[in-house]
Amino acid sequence: MKNLKQLLEEAGSDLSHIVKTTTYLTDPRYREPVYREVGKWLKGVFPISTGLVVSALGQPQWLMEIDVIAVIPDDWQAEARA
């Protein structure tokens, strides 16, 4: 989530512009702690979300991966961020 926040900010956006998330888990037992952590970062943001359990991810050591879509409003001023 820290990396995601940084990438969005580098693009002139922030976490509040996330409209969709897709979370990939390699074990369904990770669902609760992962969603809890994502919820901390997205407090007050309510994107559409999909969760999938997969057999593997791009790197063997990865346990989860999150893919997001963010839409920056036309009237958004990146320098106005708090």
N, CA, C and O atoms as CSV, one atom per row, in Angstrom:
chain,resi,resn,atom,element,x,y,z
A,1,MET,N,N,0.825,-1.181,0.000
A,1,MET,CA,C,0.000,0.000,0.000
A,1,MET,C,C,0.875,1.252,0.000
A,1,MET,O,O,0.527,2.267,-0.604
A,2,LYS,N,N,2.002,1.165,0.679
A,2,LYS,CA,C,2.929,2.302,0.683
A,2,LYS,C,C,3.425,2.569,-0.737
A,2,LYS,O,O,3.489,3.720,-1.169
A,3,ASN,N,N,3.772,1.511,-1.457
A,3,ASN,CA,C,4.223,1.658,-2.843
A,3,ASN,C,C,3.110,2.218,-3.726
A,3,ASN,O,O,3.351,3.081,-4.570
A,4,LEU,N,N,1.906,1.727,-3.525
A,4,LEU,CA,C,0.766,2.195,-4.297
A,4,LEU,C,C,0.535,3.688,-4.061
A,4,LEU,O,O,0.300,4.441,-5.006
A,5,LYS,N,N,0.602,4.109,-2.809
A,5,LYS,CA,C,0.435,5.520,-2.461
A,5,LYS,C,C,1.491,6.365,-3.172
A,5,LYS,O,O,1.179,7.407,-3.747
A,6,GLN,N,N,2.729,5.910,-3.125
A,6,GLN,CA,C,3.824,6.642,-3.761
A,6,GLN,C,C,3.622,6.740,-5.267
A,6,GLN,O,O,3.806,7.809,-5.848
A,7,LEU,N,N,3.246,5.636,-5.904
A,7,LEU,CA,C,3.046,5.644,-7.350
A,7,LEU,C,C,1.913,6.576,-7.758
A,7,LEU,O,O,2.023,7.300,-8.747
A,8,LEU,N,N,0.834,6.556,-7.001
A,8,LEU,CA,C,-0.275,7.463,-7.310
A,8,LEU,C,C,0.148,8.917,-7.156
A,8,LEU,O,O,-0.198,9.757,-7.986
A,9,GLU,N,N,0.888,9.215,-6.105
A,9,GLU,CA,C,1.344,10.592,-5.886
A,9,GLU,C,C,2.304,11.033,-6.990
A,9,GLU,O,O,2.259,12.185,-7.424
A,10,GLU,N,N,3.158,10.141,-7.442
A,10,GLU,CA,C,4.062,10.474,-8.545
A,10,GLU,C,C,3.289,10.786,-9.822
A,10,GLU,O,O,3.761,11.545,-10.669
A,11,ALA,N,N,2.103,10.200,-9.960
A,11,ALA,CA,C,1.254,10.455,-11.128
A,11,ALA,C,C,0.355,11.671,-10.921
A,11,ALA,O,O,-0.452,12.004,-11.789
A,12,GLY,N,N,0.494,12.338,-9.765
A,12,GLY,CA,C,-0.314,13.517,-9.484
A,12,GLY,C,C,-1.671,13.189,-8.896
A,12,GLY,O,O,-2.607,13.980,-9.012
A,13,SER,N,N,-1.785,12.040,-8.270
A,13,SER,CA,C,-3.053,11.571,-7.719
A,13,SER,C,C,-2.867,11.230,-6.251
A,13,SER,O,O,-1.861,11.596,-5.642
A,14,ASP,N,N,-3.841,10.528,-5.684
A,14,ASP,CA,C,-3.695,9.981,-4.335
A,14,ASP,C,C,-4.661,8.809,-4.146
A,14,ASP,O,O,-5.435,8.473,-5.042
A,15,LEU,N,N,-4.601,8.205,-2.980
A,15,LEU,CA,C,-5.418,7.013,-2.708
A,15,LEU,C,C,-6.912,7.280,-2.817
A,15,LEU,O,O,-7.679,6.356,-3.087
A,16,SER,N,N,-7.340,8.513,-2.614
A,16,SER,CA,C,-8.775,8.827,-2.652
A,16,SER,C,C,-9.363,8.683,-4.053
A,16,SER,O,O,-10.585,8.674,-4.202
A,17,HIS,N,N,-8.535,8.571,-5.068
A,17,HIS,CA,C,-9.013,8.451,-6.442
A,17,HIS,C,C,-9.164,7.003,-6.906
A,17,HIS,O,O,-9.510,6.752,-8.061
A,18,ILE,N,N,-8.908,6.063,-6.020
A,18,ILE,CA,C,-9.061,4.650,-6.385
A,18,ILE,C,C,-10.545,4.316,-6.512
A,18,ILE,O,O,-11.332,4.579,-5.602
A,19,VAL,N,N,-10.917,3.734,-7.652
A,19,VAL,CA,C,-12.317,3.375,-7.894
A,19,VAL,C,C,-12.530,1.862,-7.980
A,19,VAL,O,O,-13.663,1.389,-7.886
A,20,LYS,N,N,-11.443,1.102,-8.158
A,20,LYS,CA,C,-11.567,-0.362,-8.239
A,20,LYS,C,C,-10.287,-1.000,-7.756
A,20,LYS,O,O,-9.191,-0.530,-8.063
A,21,THR,N,N,-10.427,-2.076,-6.996
A,21,THR,CA,C,-9.276,-2.870,-6.583
A,21,THR,C,C,-9.519,-4.330,-6.933
A,21,THR,O,O,-10.647,-4.821,-6.880
A,22,THR,N,N,-8.457,-5.001,-7.285
A,22,THR,CA,C,-8.479,-6.457,-7.445
A,22,THR,C,C,-7.340,-6.991,-6.595
A,22,THR,O,O,-6.177,-6.652,-6.815
A,23,THR,N,N,-7.677,-7.825,-5.629
A,23,THR,CA,C,-6.689,-8.380,-4.716
A,23,THR,C,C,-6.521,-9.859,-5.020
A,23,THR,O,O,-7.494,-10.611,-5.065
A,24,TYR,N,N,-5.284,-10.263,-5.225
A,24,TYR,CA,C,-4.947,-11.651,-5.513
A,24,TYR,C,C,-4.235,-12.226,-4.289
A,24,TYR,O,O,-3.253,-11.655,-3.816
A,25,LEU,N,N,-4.721,-13.337,-3.786
A,25,LEU,CA,C,-4.131,-14.012,-2.625
A,25,LEU,C,C,-3.739,-15.429,-3.014
A,25,LEU,O,O,-4.423,-16.073,-3.810
A,26,THR,N,N,-2.645,-15.911,-2.455
A,26,THR,CA,C,-2.250,-17.293,-2.730
A,26,THR,C,C,-2.844,-18.266,-1.713
A,26,THR,O,O,-2.711,-19.480,-1.863
A,27,ASP,N,N,-3.495,-17.739,-0.690
A,27,ASP,CA,C,-4.120,-18.584,0.338
A,27,ASP,C,C,-5.317,-17.822,0.905
A,27,ASP,O,O,-5.160,-16.674,1.320
A,28,PRO,N,N,-6.498,-18.420,0.934
A,28,PRO,CA,C,-7.672,-17.704,1.437
A,28,PRO,C,C,-7.550,-17.288,2.905
A,28,PRO,O,O,-8.275,-16.398,3.349
A,29,ARG,N,N,-6.664,-17.901,3.652
A,29,ARG,CA,C,-6.473,-17.524,5.059
A,29,ARG,C,C,-5.865,-16.127,5.200
A,29,ARG,O,O,-5.938,-15.529,6.273
A,30,TYR,N,N,-5.269,-15.604,4.132
A,30,TYR,CA,C,-4.676,-14.263,4.173
A,30,TYR,C,C,-5.725,-13.165,3.988
A,30,TYR,O,O,-5.431,-11.987,4.188
A,31,ARG,N,N,-6.933,-13.544,3.612
A,31,ARG,CA,C,-7.952,-12.558,3.258
A,31,ARG,C,C,-8.188,-11.528,4.364
A,31,ARG,O,O,-8.096,-10.325,4.118
A,32,GLU,N,N,-8.484,-11.984,5.555
A,32,GLU,CA,C,-8.813,-11.049,6.630
A,32,GLU,C,C,-7.680,-10.081,6.953
A,32,GLU,O,O,-7.927,-8.875,6.990
A,33,PRO,N,N,-6.445,-10.544,7.191
A,33,PRO,CA,C,-5.386,-9.567,7.499
A,33,PRO,C,C,-5.058,-8.637,6.329
A,33,PRO,O,O,-4.754,-7.463,6.540
A,34,VAL,N,N,-5.118,-9.146,5.113
A,34,VAL,CA,C,-4.831,-8.292,3.954
A,34,VAL,C,C,-5.919,-7.235,3.811
A,34,VAL,O,O,-5.605,-6.057,3.639
A,35,TYR,N,N,-7.178,-7.623,3.877
A,35,TYR,CA,C,-8.269,-6.659,3.726
A,35,TYR,C,C,-8.278,-5.652,4.865
A,35,TYR,O,O,-8.647,-4.495,4.666
A,36,ARG,N,N,-7.879,-6.075,6.047
A,36,ARG,CA,C,-7.798,-5.154,7.180
A,36,ARG,C,C,-6.749,-4.077,6.907
A,36,ARG,O,O,-6.986,-2.893,7.147
A,37,GLU,N,N,-5.595,-4.494,6.407
A,37,GLU,CA,C,-4.519,-3.535,6.101
A,37,GLU,C,C,-4.913,-2.602,4.962
A,37,GLU,O,O,-4.683,-1.395,5.042
A,38,VAL,N,N,-5.496,-3.143,3.918
A,38,VAL,CA,C,-5.954,-2.305,2.802
A,38,VAL,C,C,-6.984,-1.291,3.318
A,38,VAL,O,O,-6.956,-0.122,2.935
A,39,GLY,N,N,-7.877,-1.742,4.177
A,39,GLY,CA,C,-8.897,-0.852,4.746
A,39,GLY,C,C,-8.305,0.299,5.537
A,39,GLY,O,O,-8.851,1.402,5.524
A,40,LYS,N,N,-7.196,0.063,6.226
A,40,LYS,CA,C,-6.524,1.148,6.961
A,40,LYS,C,C,-6.053,2.235,6.005
A,40,LYS,O,O,-6.186,3.423,6.299
A,41,TRP,N,N,-5.511,1.840,4.877
A,41,TRP,CA,C,-4.987,2.794,3.912
A,41,TRP,C,C,-6.098,3.479,3.118
A,41,TRP,O,O,-5.935,4.616,2.675
A,42,LEU,N,N,-7.218,2.794,2.940
A,42,LEU,CA,C,-8.314,3.340,2.124
A,42,LEU,C,C,-9.487,3.808,2.987
A,42,LEU,O,O,-10.631,3.800,2.534
A,43,LYS,N,N,-9.214,4.208,4.207
A,43,LYS,CA,C,-10.271,4.673,5.113
A,43,LYS,C,C,-11.031,5.825,4.452
A,43,LYS,O,O,-10.436,6.825,4.050
A,44,GLY,N,N,-12.345,5.674,4.346
A,44,GLY,CA,C,-13.181,6.688,3.725
A,44,GLY,C,C,-13.252,6.601,2.212
A,44,GLY,O,O,-13.948,7.397,1.582
A,45,VAL,N,N,-12.548,5.650,1.619
A,45,VAL,CA,C,-12.583,5.420,0.175
A,45,VAL,C,C,-13.295,4.086,-0.029
A,45,VAL,O,O,-12.964,3.097,0.626
A,46,PHE,N,N,-14.260,4.055,-0.922
A,46,PHE,CA,C,-15.086,2.849,-1.082
A,46,PHE,C,C,-15.089,2.370,-2.531
A,46,PHE,O,O,-16.102,2.482,-3.221
A,47,PRO,N,N,-13.943,1.829,-2.997
A,47,PRO,CA,C,-13.894,1.340,-4.376
A,47,PRO,C,C,-14.635,0.014,-4.532
A,47,PRO,O,O,-14.840,-0.722,-3.567
A,48,ILE,N,N,-15.020,-0.263,-5.745
A,48,ILE,CA,C,-15.502,-1.596,-6.080
A,48,ILE,C,C,-14.310,-2.522,-5.909
A,48,ILE,O,O,-13.195,-2.161,-6.288
A,49,SER,N,N,-14.516,-3.700,-5.349
A,49,SER,CA,C,-13.368,-4.582,-5.134
A,49,SER,C,C,-13.697,-6.023,-5.496
A,49,SER,O,O,-14.825,-6.495,-5.352
A,50,THR,N,N,-12.668,-6.687,-5.969
A,50,THR,CA,C,-12.744,-8.103,-6.302
A,50,THR,C,C,-11.580,-8.790,-5.600
A,50,THR,O,O,-10.462,-8.276,-5.594
A,51,GLY,N,N,-11.840,-9.939,-5.016
A,51,GLY,CA,C,-10.796,-10.730,-4.388
A,51,GLY,C,C,-10.722,-12.099,-5.039
A,51,GLY,O,O,-11.742,-12.760,-5.231
A,52,LEU,N,N,-9.526,-12.515,-5.373
A,52,LEU,CA,C,-9.320,-13.803,-6.025
A,52,LEU,C,C,-8.245,-14.597,-5.303
A,52,LEU,O,O,-7.259,-14.035,-4.828
A,53,VAL,N,N,-8.440,-15.900,-5.224
A,53,VAL,CA,C,-7.401,-16.797,-4.713
A,53,VAL,C,C,-6.796,-17.477,-5.928
A,53,VAL,O,O,-7.494,-18.081,-6.743
A,54,VAL,N,N,-5.465,-17.362,-6.029
A,54,VAL,CA,C,-4.754,-17.902,-7.187
A,54,VAL,C,C,-3.674,-18.880,-6.715
A,54,VAL,O,O,-3.296,-18.867,-5.544
A,55,SER,N,N,-3.190,-19.708,-7.606
A,55,SER,CA,C,-2.187,-20.702,-7.208
A,55,SER,C,C,-0.790,-20.108,-7.074
A,55,SER,O,O,0.037,-20.641,-6.334
A,56,ALA,N,N,-0.515,-19.021,-7.774
A,56,ALA,CA,C,0.806,-18.388,-7.691
A,56,ALA,C,C,0.716,-16.980,-8.250
A,56,ALA,O,O,-0.224,-16.631,-8.963
A,57,LEU,N,N,1.727,-16.175,-7.906
A,57,LEU,CA,C,1.826,-14.818,-8.423
A,57,LEU,C,C,3.125,-14.684,-9.215
A,57,LEU,O,O,3.829,-15.674,-9.413
A,58,GLY,N,N,3.450,-13.485,-9.667
A,58,GLY,CA,C,4.601,-13.254,-10.535
A,58,GLY,C,C,5.942,-13.651,-9.940
A,58,GLY,O,O,6.845,-14.063,-10.668
A,59,GLN,N,N,6.081,-13.533,-8.630
A,59,GLN,CA,C,7.299,-13.940,-7.934
A,59,GLN,C,C,6.915,-15.019,-6.921
A,59,GLN,O,O,5.902,-14.869,-6.237
A,60,PRO,N,N,7.684,-16.093,-6.804
A,60,PRO,CA,C,7.298,-17.195,-5.918
A,60,PRO,C,C,7.117,-16.791,-4.455
A,60,PRO,O,O,6.326,-17.411,-3.744
A,61,GLN,N,N,7.831,-15.768,-3.995
A,61,GLN,CA,C,7.748,-15.365,-2.594
A,61,GLN,C,C,6.532,-14.462,-2.304
A,61,GLN,O,O,6.205,-14.234,-1.140
A,62,TRP,N,N,5.876,-13.960,-3.327
A,62,TRP,CA,C,4.716,-13.084,-3.122
A,62,TRP,C,C,3.536,-13.875,-2.588
A,62,TRP,O,O,3.239,-14.965,-3.076
A,63,LEU,N,N,2.868,-13.331,-1.593
A,63,LEU,CA,C,1.675,-13.946,-1.013
A,63,LEU,C,C,0.403,-13.248,-1.462
A,63,LEU,O,O,-0.677,-13.840,-1.470
A,64,MET,N,N,0.546,-11.971,-1.839
A,64,MET,CA,C,-0.605,-11.209,-2.319
A,64,MET,C,C,-0.150,-10.158,-3.308
A,64,MET,O,O,1.018,-9.771,-3.349
A,65,GLU,N,N,-1.100,-9.711,-4.099
A,65,GLU,CA,C,-0.847,-8.641,-5.057
A,65,GLU,C,C,-2.139,-7.853,-5.170
A,65,GLU,O,O,-3.228,-8.424,-5.108
A,66,ILE,N,N,-2.023,-6.547,-5.336
A,66,ILE,CA,C,-3.212,-5.726,-5.499
A,66,ILE,C,C,-3.066,-4.898,-6.763
A,66,ILE,O,O,-2.013,-4.320,-7.031
A,67,ASP,N,N,-4.131,-4.852,-7.524
A,67,ASP,CA,C,-4.203,-4.089,-8.766
A,67,ASP,C,C,-5.301,-3.054,-8.559
A,67,ASP,O,O,-6.393,-3.395,-8.104
A,68,VAL,N,N,-5.026,-1.794,-8.885
A,68,VAL,CA,C,-6.046,-0.761,-8.685
A,68,VAL,C,C,-6.248,0.053,-9.951
A,68,VAL,O,O,-5.370,0.156,-10.807
A,69,ILE,N,N,-7.434,0.621,-10.034
A,69,ILE,CA,C,-7.749,1.619,-11.057
A,69,ILE,C,C,-8.090,2.890,-10.302
A,69,ILE,O,O,-8.924,2.886,-9.397
A,70,ALA,N,N,-7.439,3.973,-10.685
A,70,ALA,CA,C,-7.709,5.277,-10.094
A,70,ALA,C,C,-8.072,6.240,-11.211
A,70,ALA,O,O,-7.499,6.192,-12.299
A,71,VAL,N,N,-9.027,7.110,-10.931
A,71,VAL,CA,C,-9.462,8.109,-11.897
A,71,VAL,C,C,-9.252,9.477,-11.272
A,71,VAL,O,O,-9.806,9.780,-10.215
A,72,ILE,N,N,-8.451,10.297,-11.929
A,72,ILE,CA,C,-8.170,11.633,-11.406
A,72,ILE,C,C,-9.215,12.601,-11.965
A,72,ILE,O,O,-9.331,12.748,-13.182
A,73,PRO,N,N,-9.972,13.259,-11.089
A,73,PRO,CA,C,-10.983,14.215,-11.571
A,73,PRO,C,C,-10.343,15.355,-12.371
A,73,PRO,O,O,-9.204,15.740,-12.104
A,74,ASP,N,N,-11.072,15.890,-13.345
A,74,ASP,CA,C,-10.565,16.987,-14.162
A,74,ASP,C,C,-10.168,18.195,-13.325
A,74,ASP,O,O,-9.204,18.885,-13.657
A,75,ASP,N,N,-10.897,18.460,-12.246
A,75,ASP,CA,C,-10.633,19.659,-11.457
A,75,ASP,C,C,-9.650,19.410,-10.299
A,75,ASP,O,O,-9.488,20.270,-9.433
A,76,TRP,N,N,-9.003,18.253,-10.281
A,76,TRP,CA,C,-8.061,17.904,-9.213
A,76,TRP,C,C,-6.781,18.706,-9.366
A,76,TRP,O,O,-6.206,18.782,-10.452
A,77,GLN,N,N,-6.345,19.300,-8.269
A,77,GLN,CA,C,-5.082,20.027,-8.234
A,77,GLN,C,C,-4.143,19.262,-7.310
A,77,GLN,O,O,-4.330,19.270,-6.093
A,78,ALA,N,N,-3.149,18.609,-7.870
A,78,ALA,CA,C,-2.235,17.780,-7.067
A,78,ALA,C,C,-1.579,18.582,-5.957
A,78,ALA,O,O,-1.367,18.049,-4.867
A,79,GLU,N,N,-1.252,19.843,-6.197
A,79,GLU,CA,C,-0.591,20.639,-5.177
A,79,GLU,C,C,-1.532,20.994,-4.026
A,79,GLU,O,O,-1.081,21.470,-2.984
A,80,ALA,N,N,-2.835,20.767,-4.206
A,80,ALA,CA,C,-3.804,21.056,-3.155
A,80,ALA,C,C,-3.906,19.918,-2.135
A,80,ALA,O,O,-4.632,20.031,-1.147
A,81,ARG,N,N,-3.182,18.830,-2.374
A,81,ARG,CA,C,-3.228,17.687,-1.467
A,81,ARG,C,C,-2.781,18.107,-0.070
A,81,ARG,O,O,-1.882,18.930,0.099
A,82,ALA,N,N,-3.437,17.516,0.920
A,82,ALA,CA,C,-3.062,17.806,2.319
A,82,ALA,C,C,-2.025,16.827,2.796
A,82,ALA,O,O,-1.583,16.905,3.942
